[in-house]
Amino acid sequence: MDTVCPFLVTNCVVDFDNPEPGVRLVLKLIRPDWAPNQVELTKAHGGFANSSLVAYIESDVDTKKDAIMFRVHREEGLCALQSRDREFVGMQLAHSCGVFPTIIATYSGGVAYAYAQGRTLTIDDLVDTHVNRLIARGLAELHNVAPGAVACWDQSGAKVEAALSPSPMFSELLLDMLPTLPDLLVDIGANARYQAHRMSAESMAAEINFMEDVMSQMQLATCFQHADFHYFNILYDERSNSVSFIDYEVANTGYACADMCSLFGQRCMQEYFGRYSGSEPPMTDEIRHQFIKSYLQRKSELANSNMKQTDECYTDKNLCYTDQQFQLMDYEQRILYPYFFLYWIVLGHRFAGGNLELDLFRVVPKFKRDYFKLKEELSQLLSKYLKMKASTE
């Protein structure tokens, strides 16, 4: 296991509101051969709690093969689910299995890492057989990481244990968030909508505890979970035929099927915010099932290091998972799917009133309907799942 910190720790300060001066100071340390007058800085999408700048030299403008991504943190507005320590460890765990680029340096206010080639995912990508398979296999690699077996450092360069919880804590963290939810919003129009559609903290707590009881009955195996696994956090590079996963702010110990629920559940949310038109290809069960099969195939290969990786197309002869394993994972996704909506219902209340770039409360009325509709089917699905699982033990 490595004993030397693999990245440079700097004393530079990069300010969220004015990052360029700090970024240029860091560049002098990590890329002293780059002439300052040839360095280009381009703003990249950074999400809710970060901004991002891509640094490269003029001769590299087309390929950006040597570009560096500067992730700059905004600390205010973070919710209980987010952790900078876990985010940094998550980057290192993801890098260890090849789905996140090399970390180059840290500084006060963020981290610099090699630019991840590619573009953010689209629905068309996910319904494409080849790309669907790449993502599924990459996710299997991420879930297969054993945190204790990977050398990790904090942003000061000190070696640390992977800062993950010993068991899933998402329900506990959501419950901790409930006392912080607003009773009133300042904006009159936003408050009228909020009062019309809000759920009480007591009601949300009851639903969180209900879903937690469901998951405890399932006795799901845990893994390192990305926990924000959606189109805009997945990069697909056609040139290298590879995928990368970014944004580990809420990564923690969790369940494999929860990442899949997030991936396949995000479409309705992104349509709601106008990022998709609704005219894209439908997300069918066939596409979801293909993802599960590719995922299980790679997990089986990883479990048997002597097993040869399969060809692009699977046949009955080279499949190495059982039909029951496939059916169980299918059930797990369908049973946990309501939790995805409940998760965003709570976050919608937490960030009501537009205190992020997106007013997340907009999704709450629809997601409440979706959650309670799916909840009606849970008892029957859970019964079938537990019966099938018992038959395999």
C-alpha positions as CSV (number, residue, x, y, z in Angstrom):
1,M,0.0,0.0,0.0
2,D,1.3,3.5,-0.8
3,T,3.0,5.4,2.0
4,V,3.7,8.7,0.2
5,C,1.0,11.3,-0.5
6,P,0.5,11.2,-4.3
7,F,-0.6,14.8,-4.7
8,L,0.8,18.2,-4.0
9,V,-0.5,20.0,-0.9
10,T,-0.4,23.8,-1.4
11,N,-1.0,26.8,0.8
12,C,-2.8,28.7,-2.0
13,V,-6.3,30.1,-1.4
14,V,-8.8,29.8,-4.2
15,D,-11.9,32.0,-3.6
16,F,-15.3,30.7,-4.8
17,D,-16.4,34.1,-6.0
18,N,-13.1,35.1,-7.6
19,P,-11.2,31.9,-8.3
20,E,-8.9,32.9,-11.2
21,P,-6.1,34.6,-9.1
22,G,-5.8,31.6,-6.8
23,V,-6.0,29.1,-9.7
24,R,-3.1,30.8,-11.4
25,L,-1.0,30.6,-8.2
26,V,-1.6,26.9,-8.0
27,L,-0.8,26.4,-11.6
28,K,2.6,28.0,-11.1
29,L,3.4,25.3,-8.6
30,I,2.0,22.3,-10.4
31,R,2.7,23.3,-14.0
32,P,5.8,25.6,-13.9
33,D,6.5,24.9,-17.5
34,W,3.2,26.5,-18.6
35,A,3.8,30.1,-19.8
36,P,1.2,32.2,-17.9
37,N,0.3,34.1,-21.1
38,Q,-0.6,30.9,-22.8
39,V,-2.9,29.5,-20.1
40,E,-6.6,29.5,-20.8
41,L,-9.2,29.2,-18.1
42,T,-12.7,28.1,-19.0
43,K,-15.6,27.9,-16.6
44,A,-17.2,24.4,-16.4
45,H,-20.5,23.3,-14.8
46,G,-19.9,22.9,-11.1
47,G,-23.1,21.9,-9.5
48,F,-24.9,23.5,-6.6
49,A,-22.1,23.7,-4.0
50,N,-19.0,24.1,-6.3
51,S,-17.7,26.0,-9.2
52,S,-15.2,24.6,-11.7
53,L,-12.5,26.0,-13.9
54,V,-10.6,24.0,-16.6
55,A,-7.0,25.2,-17.2
56,Y,-5.1,24.3,-20.3
57,I,-2.5,25.9,-22.7
58,E,-3.5,27.3,-26.0
59,S,-1.9,24.5,-28.0
60,D,-4.1,22.0,-26.1
61,V,-7.4,23.7,-26.8
62,D,-8.8,20.9,-29.0
63,T,-7.9,17.8,-27.1
64,K,-7.4,19.1,-23.6
65,K,-5.3,16.0,-23.0
66,D,-3.2,17.8,-20.4
67,A,-5.9,20.0,-19.0
68,I,-6.5,20.4,-15.2
69,M,-9.9,20.7,-13.5
70,F,-10.1,23.1,-10.6
71,R,-13.0,22.3,-8.2
72,V,-13.7,25.2,-6.0
73,H,-16.0,24.7,-2.9
74,R,-18.8,26.9,-1.7
75,E,-19.3,26.0,1.9
76,E,-22.5,27.8,2.7
77,G,-25.7,26.0,1.8
78,L,-24.3,22.5,2.3
79,C,-26.8,20.0,3.7
80,A,-26.3,17.3,6.2
81,L,-25.8,14.7,3.5
82,Q,-22.7,16.5,2.1
83,S,-19.2,16.1,3.4
84,R,-16.0,17.5,2.0
85,D,-13.9,14.8,3.8
86,R,-16.0,12.0,2.3
87,E,-16.0,13.7,-1.1
88,F,-12.2,13.7,-1.2
89,V,-11.9,10.1,0.0
90,G,-14.6,9.2,-2.6
91,M,-12.5,10.7,-5.4
92,Q,-9.5,8.6,-4.3
93,L,-11.6,5.4,-4.0
94,A,-13.1,6.0,-7.5
95,H,-9.6,6.7,-8.9
96,S,-8.4,3.4,-7.6
97,C,-10.9,1.5,-9.8
98,G,-10.4,3.7,-12.9
99,V,-13.6,5.8,-12.9
100,F,-12.1,9.1,-11.7
101,P,-9.0,10.9,-12.9
102,T,-5.7,11.5,-11.0
103,I,-5.8,14.1,-8.1
104,I,-2.9,16.6,-8.7
105,A,-3.1,19.1,-5.9
106,T,-5.1,20.5,-3.0
107,Y,-5.5,24.1,-1.9
108,S,-7.6,26.1,0.5
109,G,-11.0,26.0,-1.1
110,G,-10.8,22.9,-3.2
111,V,-8.9,20.3,-5.3
112,A,-7.3,20.1,-8.7
113,Y,-7.3,16.9,-10.7
114,A,-6.7,15.8,-14.3
115,Y,-9.4,16.8,-16.7
116,A,-11.9,14.0,-17.2
117,Q,-12.3,13.6,-21.0
118,G,-15.7,13.2,-22.5
119,R,-19.2,14.7,-22.3
120,T,-22.0,14.4,-19.9
121,L,-24.4,11.5,-20.5
122,T,-27.6,11.8,-22.4
123,I,-30.7,9.6,-22.5
124,D,-29.7,8.5,-25.9
125,D,-26.4,7.3,-24.5
126,L,-28.2,5.3,-21.8
127,V,-30.4,3.5,-24.2
128,D,-27.4,2.7,-26.4
129,T,-26.4,-0.9,-25.8
130,H,-22.7,-0.3,-25.8
131,V,-22.7,2.8,-23.6
132,N,-25.2,1.3,-21.2
133,R,-22.9,-1.6,-20.8
134,L,-19.8,0.6,-20.2
135,I,-21.6,2.5,-17.4
136,A,-22.9,-0.6,-15.8
137,R,-19.5,-2.2,-15.7
138,G,-17.9,1.0,-14.4
139,L,-20.5,1.1,-11.6
140,A,-19.8,-2.5,-10.7
141,E,-16.1,-1.5,-10.4
142,L,-17.0,1.4,-8.1
143,H,-19.2,-0.8,-5.9
144,N,-16.5,-3.4,-5.7
145,V,-14.0,-1.1,-4.1
146,A,-13.0,-2.1,-0.6
147,P,-12.3,1.2,1.2
148,G,-10.0,-0.3,3.8
149,A,-7.7,-1.7,1.0
150,V,-7.1,1.7,-0.7
151,A,-4.6,4.2,0.7
152,C,-6.3,7.5,1.3
153,W,-5.2,11.0,2.3
154,D,-7.0,14.0,3.5
155,Q,-6.5,17.4,1.8
156,S,-3.7,18.3,4.1
157,G,-1.7,15.3,3.0
158,A,-2.2,13.2,6.1
159,K,-3.0,9.5,5.6
160,V,-6.5,8.6,6.8
161,E,-8.9,5.8,7.0
162,A,-11.6,6.0,4.4
163,A,-14.1,8.5,6.0
164,L,-17.2,6.5,5.4
165,S,-19.9,5.4,7.8
166,P,-19.8,1.7,8.9
167,S,-23.4,1.3,7.7
168,P,-25.8,3.3,5.5
169,M,-26.7,6.6,7.2
170,F,-28.9,8.3,4.5
171,S,-32.1,7.8,6.5
172,E,-30.5,9.1,9.7
173,L,-29.1,12.2,7.9
174,L,-32.5,12.9,6.3
175,L,-34.1,12.7,9.7
176,D,-31.5,15.1,11.1
177,M,-32.4,17.5,8.3
178,L,-36.1,17.7,9.2
179,P,-35.7,20.2,12.1
180,T,-34.0,22.6,9.7
181,L,-36.8,22.8,7.2
182,P,-38.5,26.3,6.9
183,D,-41.9,27.0,8.2
184,L,-42.4,30.0,6.0
185,L,-40.7,31.4,2.8
186,V,-40.0,35.1,2.4
187,D,-41.3,35.3,-1.2
188,I,-45.2,35.5,-1.0
189,G,-45.8,33.5,-4.2
190,A,-43.2,30.8,-3.3
191,N,-44.6,30.6,0.3
192,A,-48.2,30.1,-1.0
193,R,-47.0,27.2,-3.1
194,Y,-44.9,25.9,-0.2
195,Q,-47.9,25.9,2.2
196,A,-50.1,24.2,-0.4
197,H,-47.8,21.3,-1.0
198,R,-45.5,20.9,1.9
199,M,-45.4,17.8,4.1
200,S,-45.0,18.2,7.8
201,A,-41.7,17.1,9.4
202,E,-43.6,14.4,11.3
203,S,-45.1,13.0,8.1
204,M,-41.7,12.9,6.4
205,A,-40.2,11.2,9.4
206,A,-42.8,8.5,9.3
207,E,-42.2,7.8,5.7
208,I,-38.4,7.8,6.1
209,N,-38.8,5.3,9.0
210,F,-41.2,3.2,6.9
211,M,-38.7,2.9,4.1
212,E,-35.9,2.2,6.5
213,D,-37.9,-0.7,7.9
214,V,-38.4,-2.0,4.4
215,M,-34.7,-1.9,3.7
216,S,-33.8,-3.5,7.0
217,Q,-36.1,-6.4,6.1
218,M,-34.3,-6.8,2.8
219,Q,-30.9,-7.2,4.5
220,L,-29.2,-5.7,1.6
221,A,-25.4,-6.0,1.2
222,T,-23.6,-2.6,1.5
223,C,-20.9,-1.1,-0.7
224,F,-19.3,2.2,-1.5
225,Q,-22.2,4.1,-3.0
226,H,-21.9,7.2,-5.3
227,A,-25.3,8.4,-4.0
228,D,-25.7,11.1,-6.7
229,F,-25.5,8.9,-9.7
230,H,-27.2,10.7,-12.6
231,Y,-26.6,11.8,-16.2
232,F,-24.7,15.0,-15.4
233,N,-22.3,13.1,-13.1
234,I,-21.3,10.6,-15.8
235,L,-18.9,11.4,-18.5
236,Y,-18.6,9.3,-21.7
237,D,-15.5,9.6,-23.9
238,E,-16.0,8.1,-27.3
239,R,-12.3,8.4,-28.3
240,S,-11.1,6.2,-25.4
241,N,-14.3,4.2,-25.1
242,S,-14.5,4.9,-21.4
243,V,-16.7,6.5,-18.7
244,S,-15.8,8.6,-15.6
245,F,-18.0,9.3,-12.6
246,I,-17.7,12.7,-10.9
247,D,-19.1,14.6,-7.9
248,Y,-18.7,12.6,-4.6
249,E,-20.1,15.1,-2.1
250,V,-22.7,12.7,-0.8
251,A,-20.9,9.4,-1.5
252,N,-20.9,7.0,1.5
253,T,-21.6,3.5,2.5
254,G,-24.9,2.5,0.9
255,Y,-26.7,0.0,-1.4
256,A,-25.8,-0.8,-5.1
257,C,-29.4,-0.7,-6.2
258,A,-29.8,2.8,-4.8
259,D,-27.3,4.2,-7.4
260,M,-29.3,2.4,-10.1
261,C,-32.6,3.9,-8.8
262,S,-31.0,7.3,-9.0
263,L,-29.7,6.8,-12.6
264,F,-33.0,5.5,-13.9
265,G,-35.2,7.8,-11.8
266,Q,-33.5,11.1,-12.7
267,R,-35.1,11.5,-16.1
268,C,-38.5,12.7,-14.7
269,M,-36.7,15.2,-12.5
270,Q,-34.5,16.6,-15.3
271,E,-37.5,16.9,-17.6
272,Y,-39.2,18.8,-14.8
273,F,-36.4,21.3,-14.8
274,G,-36.4,21.6,-18.6
275,R,-33.1,19.8,-19.1
276,Y,-34.8,17.3,-21.3
277,S,-37.8,17.9,-23.6
278,G,-39.6,14.6,-23.0
279,S,-39.2,13.6,-26.7
280,E,-36.1,11.5,-26.0
281,P,-36.3,7.7,-26.2
282,P,-38.3,6.0,-23.5
283,M,-36.5,4.4,-20.5
284,T,-37.9,0.9,-20.8
285,D,-37.6,-2.1,-18.4
286,E,-35.6,-3.7,-21.2
287,I,-32.9,-1.0,-21.0
288,R,-32.9,-1.2,-17.2
289,H,-32.6,-5.0,-17.3
290,Q,-29.7,-4.8,-19.8
291,F,-28.0,-2.5,-17.3
292,I,-28.5,-5.0,-14.4
293,K,-27.2,-7.9,-16.5
294,S,-24.0,-6.0,-17.5
295,Y,-23.5,-5.0,-13.9
296,L,-23.9,-8.5,-12.5
297,Q,-21.6,-9.9,-15.2
298,R,-18.8,-7.5,-14.2
299,K,-19.4,-8.2,-10.5
300,S,-19.0,-11.9,-11.2
301,E,-15.8,-11.3,-13.2
302,L,-14.4,-9.2,-10.3
303,A,-15.3,-11.9,-7.8
304,N,-13.3,-14.4,-9.8
305,S,-10.0,-12.8,-10.8
306,N,-9.1,-15.8,-13.0
307,M,-12.2,-15.3,-15.1
308,K,-11.7,-13.9,-18.5
309,Q,-13.6,-10.7,-19.3
310,T,-16.5,-11.5,-21.6
311,D,-17.0,-10.3,-25.2
312,E,-19.2,-7.3,-26.1
313,C,-22.3,-9.5,-26.5
314,Y,-23.2,-12.1,-23.9
315,T,-24.4,-15.5,-24.6
316,D,-25.9,-18.2,-22.4
317,K,-22.4,-19.9,-22.5
318,N,-20.5,-17.0,-21.0
319,L,-22.9,-15.6,-18.5
320,C,-21.7,-16.0,-15.0
321,Y,-24.7,-14.9,-12.8
322,T,-27.9,-16.7,-12.1
323,D,-31.4,-15.8,-13.2
324,Q,-32.3,-15.5,-9.5
325,Q,-29.5,-13.0,-8.9
326,F,-30.9,-10.9,-11.8
327,Q,-34.5,-11.2,-10.5
328,L,-33.4,-10.2,-7.0
329,M,-31.6,-7.1,-8.2
330,D,-34.6,-6.2,-10.3
331,Y,-36.8,-6.4,-7.2
332,E,-34.3,-4.4,-5.2
333,Q,-34.5,-1.5,-7.6
334,R,-38.2,-1.6,-7.8
335,I,-38.6,-1.7,-4.0
336,L,-36.1,1.1,-3.4
337,Y,-37.4,3.3,-6.1
338,P,-39.9,5.1,-3.8
339,Y,-37.0,6.0,-1.6
340,F,-35.5,8.0,-4.5
341,F,-38.6,10.2,-4.6
342,L,-38.8,10.5,-0.8
343,Y,-35.1,11.6,-0.8
344,W,-35.9,14.4,-3.2
345,I,-39.1,15.4,-1.4
346,V,-37.0,16.1,1.7
347,L,-34.3,17.9,-0.3
348,G,-37.1,19.9,-2.0
349,H,-38.3,21.2,1.4
350,R,-34.7,21.8,2.5
351,F,-33.9,24.0,-0.5
352,A,-37.3,25.5,-1.0
353,G,-37.5,29.1,-2.1
354,G,-34.7,29.0,-4.7
355,N,-31.8,29.1,-2.3
356,L,-30.0,27.1,-4.9
357,E,-29.8,27.8,-8.6
358,L,-32.7,25.4,-9.0
359,D,-35.9,25.7,-6.9
360,L,-36.0,22.0,-5.8
361,F,-39.4,22.4,-4.2
362,R,-40.9,22.4,-7.7
363,V,-40.5,18.7,-7.9
364,V,-42.3,18.0,-4.5
365,P,-46.0,17.9,-5.7
366,K,-45.2,15.4,-8.5
367,F,-42.8,13.4,-6.4
368,K,-45.3,13.1,-3.6
369,R,-47.8,11.6,-6.0
370,D,-45.2,9.3,-7.4
371,Y,-44.0,8.2,-4.0
372,F,-47.4,7.3,-2.6
373,K,-48.4,5.5,-5.8
374,L,-45.3,3.3,-5.7
375,K,-45.7,2.8,-1.9
376,E,-49.0,1.0,-2.6
377,E,-47.1,-1.8,-4.4
378,L,-44.3,-2.2,-1.9
379,S,-46.0,-4.8,0.4
380,Q,-46.5,-7.2,-2.5
381,L,-43.1,-6.6,-4.0
382,L,-41.3,-7.0,-0.7
383,S,-43.2,-10.3,0.0
384,K,-42.1,-11.7,-3.4
385,Y,-38.5,-10.5,-2.8
386,L,-38.2,-12.0,0.6
387,K,-39.6,-15.3,-0.5
388,M,-37.2,-15.5,-3.5
389,K,-34.3,-14.5,-1.4
390,A,-35.1,-17.2,1.2
391,S,-35.2,-19.8,-1.5
392,T,-31.6,-19.0,-2.5
393,E,-30.1,-19.3,1.0
